[in-house]
């Protein structure tokens, strides 16, 4: 940041007095744009576009009863998050791929392949809690910003100087980067393990038995060992299931509701 102001100052010296002032004001706006957070309006706009990209990759499930069930559990867990008033959306994707996705702004997806690995409502609650944590912690937006802070910051600054905020074109450009993080490169190990921790805490706060997460992670480990194609995408973007299990096990609790019977009835 210091180098940016130095460069602007050196260039400004050669300009007429009024031009110098205008340039320095614009430079300060650019610097703010490079470091500022996305507004909630921008976050939701980006999330909506990313969600559309997800739905262009996998169709929505036609199981409306299961969709209502997942939404109810998700909204219950989200109510205990740091952003309970965010307009949360939960949906099931019709694919055997085992995965779940968190788009900025509260758009959460879980695949039918992932649901097939679950044996209780408590497991579902922790998995959705993990994705809710990605949204509340803004992990994807932070990754996008970290990877493209100068280039994207300049574009945002130019848009701000024009008085219009973030343009649709820029939203789509940032959304492309977010999509790549979700499907190809993933985010950091630290962020994934933090989402496991927060997801467990949220599910426990909502009254679920967080220890149920062991069953899901062990199922993922079995898929990884078998080199199942349904696990390839998740395996390429997340820490190994054994790593995640070792990290989260001390935080798990056997107290709370498992609700395996309710899951069995709803998942038929």
ABEGO torsion letter per residue (X at the ends): XAAAAAAAAAAAAABBAAAAAAAAAAAAAAAAAAABBBBAAAAAAAAAAAAAAAAAABBBBABAAAAAAAAAAAAAAAAABABAABBBBBBBBBBABBBBBBBBGGBBBBBAAAAAABABAAAAAAAAAAAAAAAAAGAAAAAAAAAAAAAAAAAAAAAAAAGAEBBAAAAAAAAAAAAAAAAAAEBBAAAAAAAAAAAAAAAAAAGBBAAAAAAAAAAAAAAAAAGBAAAAAAAAABBBAAAAAAAAAAABBABEBAGAAAAAAAAX
